Amino acid sequence: MVEFLQDNWLLLAGLVVLAGVMFKGPITMWLTGVRSVDPAEAVRLVNQEGAQVVDVREDREWQQGHIPNAVHVPLGQLQDRLSELERYKQAGTPLVMACRSGNRSASAALRLRKAGFTSVYNLSGGTMAWQQAGMPLEK
């Protein structure tokens, strides 16, 4: 077995990379407790489970258009405004974190998990994916 792996190291490296790409979402969820959802799943969470969307973009981005009924808490203010989100934690309301592309919201979701929020999701692809899926934005 060792000889096979030594002779086929390139094949093994490709397999490791492929596995990493395929299982990135589940591995990230396992490590952080934050699950990424696409726009359709976010809509399902809002409609069926009463989830609240929290937009962590800056004011300028928010004003250009945001997911309907979202709460606006810019990432830079998240720590100072955690008390505003506390009611969702107490009620067990799922939170779907959103930003432009899904990176800042992933960071925000992780912060909320560390603050004791148990039902936190990240909108994968952010509002760009939301728009590409044909979902509405409001100003």
PyMOL commands that set and color helices and strands:
alter all, ss='L'
color gray80, all
select helices_A, chain A and resi 2-7+9-22+24-32+39-49+59-64+75-77+79-91+103-114+126-132
alter helices_A, ss='H'
color red, helices_A
select strands_A, chain A and resi 35-37+52-55+71-72+95-98+120-123
alter strands_A, ss='S'
color yellow, strands_A
deselect
rebuild
show_as cartoon
